[in-house]
Every structure is written in structure tokens, then in C-alpha cells.
């Protein structure tokens, strides 16, 4: 038979090696020794049947093609072998087809092996994904929106029970079960967010409460639109209750710190007012009396001592000016009597005298603010000018106080070395931080930029409680040009 098979081989490839197996034991041994491309079973083989050969291959988990070689008059047995699992039949009167049958079955066996490998990789990938999804601290989902607007979960991880208290199959069966677990007031915002994400293609980012109102979840997902018009979100929902509680505690802590800061500032201002009053009333009156006494004494001294007396009077004048200036810096009475605009103009004048830096101020008239807001804005201007004197190396400072679109705006410009936003992050930038905190306490905004002529620009805006008209833009431009 082997010689007959070799002689009849008509394939394009080189002739194969045929090895006879006279018994099932011999077949088992050959299968264990090496890999074989195909097994040819002759139906007239008395030692074994096709079923026995198939069982031997299956016992060793082999997918080697089994081809039956049969006599032309033995078609019934050949058909039975095919039904049992044989891959093909070649009759002895057509052995010329054997090579093509073998080559075809070898290719098919390779395809089956590739298919099994792909299935194994798919199963491994699914197993890894399910293991990852089950260990994530949340719910992994595939949510699909139909063209009719209805929603359906294609996949839900095991985290649904931990997060929502709803089983996976319940969510896959009816997506409404998910929406029912949400707090009533938060359902519509989620539906609106899904609609917006579906229409724009933007990521879905939503936070909301569960039905109890005490627990929070966060949903994040990217939409994918299919050709049929459906939209699929693949994402994760996580429990952010602890984060929300931490944020609430942080807000409460910040509120308490703000209240403490306000209390300390109030106490500081009260102490400043007391010291300023003592300087003005007590020290001022003492200096005035000394001035009067010095003048009387100078009128009675001999002429050779008059220059000394006048020198003492000048020193007393300087002391009175210094006392007055210190009192104004501690608590400017002009702020209470004449308002913020007059106080800023007076501060600019004092700053120019004390530092030698030219300081110009332009303030709109008729700005009526409550005492706390006026004092806070005055302290901001005071602190900004102090920073200019210490760090800017400027020769000119401009302060502008104006009404603008329902806000009070203060601009402070200089022609010094400039300042950047990152300077706010320096460990000892207490002055700038103090300005920002004061502005935030007034529900305002604070910005640092580079001025047009170089140097720094500090811009702050706070709401004006009593609305005023805004100055025309042309008039404002003229003011800025005149100041600089």
C-alpha cells in the first residue's frame, strides 16, 4: 500500500514520507514521538477501525487530519467514517486526488489551529478584563443610546452591587433601574449631560447623588457613534462620597479660617484705630504744647541762642508731621470723613513724600462704599504701594480708582522691574497673598500682569453694591494717558 501511495502522489510539493502503523499501539507510539501532517486510514486495515483511529487522535488532543482510503465499492463504510469525524475520503481508483486532499486538509487544520489560538487569546483577554473590572473601585459599563432615545446597558461589571445595590442582570435588563437609583434632582442633569455628549462627542463627566442623597457617584466616559446612529459610552462610575465629604470639610475649614482672618483683621483695625487716636490726641497735643513752649522760650532767649531755638522748633514740626503721617497710616481719619477716593489720594501723596517715588492717583467721584469695603480696599492700595517701594525699583506709580460695569476697579501700575503670577507661589509672598485674600473676602477678582510701559500691573475688581454709571471709554483713555 505504501508503494502504491507514493507512486500515485501528484502534488506540487515533494513527495511525503509515509510511515505504516500496523496496529493501534504502533499508531499511539508514532503520534507521541513527533508531529504528523496527516493520518491515512485504509478501510481494509484489519487491526483497527476508523472510530478507533479517531478516538486515538482525540485521546491525545490532536487535530491531525484523518483521511480515509477506501475501495470504490466500500462507499457506505466511507460515508460512515466521515459522519464519525473523518475529514475526507479518497478512493483507490482516484489516488491521484490524494495529494490535493492532504494539502487541503493540512491548510484547514492550520486554519482551525489559528482559530483556536485566537479564541484562547480572546478568552484570556476577556478574563483579564473581567478580573480588572471586578477589582476596580467602581462600576465599569457599556451604555448604549438607541436612535429612539432609549438607553440600554450592554455590559455591567460586578461593581454594580457594591456601588448601586443592583445586580448586573437587572441593569442589563432595564437601564431605567440605574436612573431610578439616582437622587430625583440629579436625574435630569445626567440625561442632559448624556444628550450633550451624544450630540457634541465630548466626554461625559457627571457627578450626582444616589437615591438616599448621602452618597455621591462620578461617571466618566467617552462616546462612540456607530454608523446606525446609536451612541455607545464605555466608562466607569466610582463612589466619590469620601471625596465630597472631604471637600465639604475643606470648605468648612476655609470658611472658618476666613472668619478667623476677618476677626483678626477687625481686631487689628480696632487696635490701629486706638493707637492712631492716642497718637493724634495724646502725642499730638503734647507736641503742640511743646511747640508753643519752644516758641515762647525762643522769644525770651538771647540772640546768640535763637538759631538753636529755631532748630528745636523745626524738629518739633518734623515730629508733628511724622506723628500725623503715622496716625493716618494706622487709621486714616480722612477715610471715614471723606471716603475712599480722598484717602487713596492722601496715601499717594504720603507715599511720594516718604519714598521719593512719584505717585499719581486718579479717583472717580461719588463712589459710596460701606466702611468695611472702603477700609479693605484702602489696605490693599497701602500694601501694594509698600510692595512697590520694597521690590519694584520703580520711579513712577499710578493708582486708578474707577467705576466699571457695576464693579469698583483699582489699577496700580509702575515702571519697575515687573512681577509675575508665579511670584504668588513664593513661600514668603505674604503681601500679595494678603491682597488676594482681601479681594476674595469681597467676592472680587485679582490679576497680575505686565503693564504696557513695562513694570507691573495689579488689577482688582469688587462688586459695587450701589450701582453707578461707568465713565465713557474716551474719558478713561485720556485719564490713563495723563497719569502716565
Secondary structure, DSSP 8 states (H G I E B T S, - for coil): -HHHHHHH---SS---------SHHHHHHHHHHS--SEEEEETT-SS--HHHHHHHHHHTT---EEEEEE-TT-HHHHHHHHHHT--EEEEGGGGGGHHHHHHHHHHHHHHHHHHHHHHHHHHHHHHHHHHHHHHSSEEEEEEEE-TTS-EEEEEE-THHHHHHS--HHHHHH-THHHHHTB-HHHHHHHHHHHHHHHHH---EEEEEEBTTSS-EEEEEEEEEE-TTS-EEEEEEEEE-HHHHHHHHHHHHHHHHHHHHHHHHHHHHHHHHHHHHHHIIIIIHHHHHHHHHHHHHHHHHS-GGGHHHHHHHHHHHHHHHHHHHHHHHHHH-HHHHHH-HHHHHHHHHHHHHHHH--EEEEEE-S-----HHHHHHHHHHHHHHHHHIIIII--SEEEEEEEEETTEEEEEEEESSS---GGGGGSTT-HHHHHHHHHHHHTT-EEEEEE-TTSSEEEEEEEE-SS------HHHHHHHHHHH-
